[in-house]
């Protein structure tokens, strides 16, 4: 559960409070924290730790028969790690409706079959803050900022080897794809992880580990939203 009594700025080296604007002088409108990061970086676990409502952005993947799905260069594999495999417009529309009305209709996606099995109502009750997490969350940072919906945007990062192991164990346990596909994808993503983090950072997501991320969630819950145009440091 998120500790909103914790000092939201953390230590000076961990959270730069100048990147935030206080909204505590007026009723706090509903806003979203976008939580990005490489596949297997621990986004879902971290989102659950906050105790906030969580919108799964992976449910906005395109279906397997969509002719616009991109392919991995030199392969017949669908590139599910390309933003072209995901419906950004539908995701932003759902976030906007949650901020405006507190509920929306979302697809439920089965990764094993690459299809939407049904739709369901998703609501955040009266929460002024919720999380939208997924590997493409950084791709909608600018749009959510422009619409006045953004509280913060984070990119969860760690060691590529740890991410590889965590991702493979999860995907095998859940039977997401065939074993050869998962191994090919896992190796490709491990080699590309630093570039993935750098790209998401360039799109406006702040790169950090889990504890620093929790500190920024606390800042957002305390009524601080990131200033428009506030940049994030580029990771080493």
C-alpha positions as CSV (number, residue, x, y, z in Angstrom):
1,X,0.0,0.0,0.0
2,X,1.3,3.4,-0.9
3,X,2.4,5.5,2.1
4,X,1.0,9.0,1.4
5,X,2.5,10.2,4.7
6,X,6.0,9.7,3.4
7,X,7.9,12.8,2.4
8,X,7.1,12.9,-1.3
9,X,10.3,14.5,-2.3
10,X,12.5,11.7,-0.8
11,X,16.1,12.6,-0.7
12,X,17.3,15.5,-3.0
13,X,19.1,13.0,-5.2
14,X,16.1,10.8,-5.6
15,X,13.2,13.1,-6.5
16,X,13.5,16.5,-8.0
17,X,10.5,18.4,-6.6
18,X,11.0,21.2,-9.2
19,X,9.5,18.8,-11.8
20,X,6.2,18.9,-10.0
21,X,3.5,21.5,-9.5
22,X,1.3,21.5,-6.4
23,X,-2.5,21.1,-7.0
24,X,-3.4,20.9,-3.3
25,X,-4.9,24.4,-3.2
26,X,-7.9,23.2,-5.1
27,X,-9.9,20.0,-5.4
28,X,-7.6,17.4,-7.0
29,X,-8.8,16.3,-10.4
30,X,-8.3,12.6,-11.3
31,X,-4.9,12.1,-12.9
32,X,-2.9,9.1,-14.1
33,X,0.6,7.9,-13.4
34,X,2.0,6.2,-16.5
35,X,4.3,3.3,-15.6
36,X,6.5,2.1,-18.4
37,X,9.6,-0.1,-18.5
38,X,10.9,-3.1,-20.4
39,X,8.8,-6.3,-20.4
40,X,9.6,-8.2,-17.2
41,X,10.9,-5.1,-15.3
42,X,8.3,-5.5,-12.5
43,X,5.7,-2.9,-13.5
44,X,2.6,-5.0,-12.5
45,X,4.1,-5.9,-9.1
46,X,5.0,-2.3,-8.4
47,X,1.6,-1.0,-9.5
48,X,-0.1,-3.4,-7.2
49,X,2.1,-2.3,-4.3
50,X,0.8,1.3,-4.6
51,X,-2.7,0.2,-3.7
52,X,-4.1,2.4,-6.5
53,X,-6.5,1.3,-9.2
54,X,-4.4,-0.2,-12.1
55,X,-5.3,0.0,-15.8
56,X,-3.5,-2.7,-17.8
57,X,-2.4,-1.1,-21.0
58,X,-1.5,-4.6,-22.4
59,X,-5.2,-5.1,-22.9
60,X,-5.0,-2.6,-25.8
61,X,-2.8,-4.8,-28.0
62,X,-4.1,-5.4,-31.5
63,X,-5.5,-8.8,-32.4
64,X,-3.5,-11.4,-34.2
65,X,-5.4,-10.9,-37.5
66,X,-4.9,-7.2,-37.7
67,X,-3.1,-6.5,-41.0
68,X,-1.2,-3.5,-39.5
69,X,0.8,-5.7,-37.1
70,X,4.5,-5.2,-37.5
71,X,7.0,-8.0,-38.0
72,X,10.4,-8.6,-36.5
73,X,13.0,-7.7,-39.3
74,X,14.3,-10.9,-41.0
75,X,11.6,-13.1,-39.3
76,X,8.0,-14.1,-39.6
77,X,7.4,-13.3,-35.9
78,X,5.0,-10.6,-35.0
79,X,6.9,-7.8,-33.2
80,X,4.8,-7.5,-30.1
81,X,7.4,-5.1,-28.7
82,X,6.8,-2.5,-31.4
83,X,4.4,0.3,-30.5
84,X,2.7,-0.5,-33.9
85,X,1.2,-3.7,-32.3
86,X,-0.8,-1.6,-29.8
87,X,-3.8,0.7,-30.0
88,X,-2.6,4.0,-28.5
89,X,-5.7,5.9,-29.4
90,X,-8.0,3.5,-27.6
91,X,-5.7,3.6,-24.5
92,X,-5.7,7.4,-24.3
93,X,-9.5,7.5,-24.8
94,X,-9.9,5.0,-21.9
95,X,-7.6,7.1,-19.7
96,X,-9.4,10.3,-20.5
97,X,-12.8,8.7,-19.7
98,X,-11.5,7.4,-16.4
99,X,-10.2,10.9,-15.5
100,X,-13.5,12.5,-16.5
101,X,-16.1,9.9,-15.4
102,X,-14.3,7.5,-13.1
103,X,-15.2,4.4,-15.2
104,X,-14.7,3.1,-18.8
105,X,-15.2,0.0,-20.9
106,X,-11.9,-1.9,-21.5
107,X,-11.0,-4.9,-23.6
108,X,-9.7,-8.1,-21.9
109,X,-6.8,-9.4,-23.9
110,X,-5.5,-13.0,-24.0
111,X,-1.8,-12.9,-24.8
112,X,-1.6,-16.6,-25.5
113,X,-4.1,-16.3,-28.3
114,X,-3.4,-12.7,-29.2
115,X,-7.0,-11.8,-29.1
116,X,-9.6,-9.8,-27.2
117,X,-11.8,-12.3,-25.4
118,X,-14.4,-9.8,-24.1
119,X,-14.9,-6.3,-22.6
120,X,-15.6,-5.3,-19.1
121,X,-16.3,-2.2,-17.0
122,X,-13.3,-0.7,-15.2
123,X,-13.9,1.9,-12.5
124,X,-11.7,3.7,-10.0
125,X,-14.4,4.7,-7.6
126,X,-13.5,8.2,-6.2
127,X,-9.8,7.8,-6.4
128,X,-8.0,11.0,-7.6
129,X,-5.1,9.0,-8.9
130,X,-4.7,5.7,-10.8
131,X,-1.9,3.8,-12.6
132,X,-1.8,2.9,-16.3
133,X,1.0,0.4,-16.7
134,X,2.5,-1.3,-19.8
135,X,5.5,-1.5,-22.1
136,X,4.0,1.3,-24.3
137,X,3.0,3.7,-21.6
138,X,5.8,6.1,-22.5
139,X,4.4,6.4,-26.0
140,X,1.4,8.3,-24.7
141,X,3.1,10.6,-22.2
142,X,3.0,13.7,-24.4
143,X,-0.7,13.1,-25.3
144,X,-1.7,12.7,-21.7
145,X,0.3,15.7,-20.7
146,X,-1.4,17.8,-23.5
147,X,-4.8,16.7,-22.3
148,X,-4.0,17.6,-18.7
149,X,-4.4,14.0,-17.4
150,X,-0.8,13.3,-16.4
151,X,0.4,13.2,-12.7
152,X,3.7,11.6,-13.6
153,X,5.4,9.2,-16.0
154,X,7.9,6.6,-14.9
155,X,10.2,4.1,-16.6
156,X,11.0,1.2,-14.3
157,X,14.6,-0.1,-14.9
158,X,16.9,-2.7,-13.5
159,X,19.6,-5.2,-14.6
160,X,18.9,-6.7,-18.1
161,X,19.9,-10.2,-16.9
162,X,17.4,-10.0,-14.0
163,X,14.7,-8.7,-16.3
164,X,15.4,-11.6,-18.7
165,X,15.0,-14.2,-16.0
166,X,11.9,-12.6,-14.5
167,X,10.2,-12.2,-17.9
168,X,11.0,-15.8,-19.0
169,X,9.7,-17.4,-15.8
170,X,6.5,-15.3,-16.0
171,X,5.9,-16.0,-19.7
172,X,6.5,-19.8,-19.3
173,X,4.3,-20.0,-16.2
174,X,1.5,-18.2,-18.0
175,X,2.0,-20.0,-21.3
176,X,2.0,-16.7,-23.2
177,X,3.7,-18.0,-26.4
178,X,5.7,-21.0,-27.6
179,X,9.0,-21.7,-25.9
180,X,11.1,-21.0,-29.0
181,X,9.4,-17.7,-29.5
182,X,9.9,-16.7,-25.9
183,X,13.6,-17.6,-26.0
184,X,14.1,-15.6,-29.2
185,X,12.1,-12.7,-27.9
186,X,13.9,-12.8,-24.5
187,X,17.4,-12.8,-26.0
188,X,16.5,-9.9,-28.3
189,X,15.0,-7.8,-25.5
190,X,17.9,-8.4,-23.1
191,X,20.3,-7.1,-25.7
192,X,18.1,-4.1,-26.5
193,X,17.1,-3.3,-22.9
194,X,19.3,-0.2,-22.4
195,X,18.0,1.2,-25.7
196,X,14.4,0.5,-24.7
197,X,14.9,2.5,-21.5
198,X,16.7,5.3,-23.3
199,X,13.8,5.5,-25.8
200,X,11.1,5.6,-23.1
201,X,13.1,8.2,-21.3
202,X,13.3,10.3,-24.4
203,X,9.5,10.1,-24.7
204,X,9.2,11.7,-21.3
205,X,9.2,8.8,-18.7
206,X,11.5,9.3,-15.7
207,X,13.9,6.3,-15.3
208,X,14.1,4.9,-11.8
209,X,14.2,1.8,-9.6
210,X,11.2,0.5,-7.5
211,X,11.9,2.5,-4.3
212,X,12.3,5.8,-6.1
213,X,9.2,5.1,-8.1
214,X,7.2,4.6,-4.9
215,X,8.5,8.0,-3.7
216,X,7.2,9.6,-6.9
217,X,3.8,7.8,-6.5
218,X,3.7,9.3,-3.0
219,X,4.4,12.8,-4.4
220,X,1.5,12.3,-6.9
221,X,-0.8,11.0,-4.2
222,X,0.0,14.1,-2.1
223,X,-1.3,16.4,-4.9
224,X,1.8,17.1,-7.0
225,X,1.6,16.8,-10.8
226,X,4.6,16.9,-13.1
227,X,5.1,20.3,-14.8
228,X,4.4,20.4,-18.5
229,X,7.7,20.2,-20.4
230,X,9.7,18.8,-17.3
231,X,12.4,16.6,-18.7
232,X,13.7,13.4,-17.3
233,X,17.4,12.7,-16.9
234,X,18.9,10.3,-19.5
235,X,20.1,7.0,-17.8
236,X,23.7,6.2,-17.9
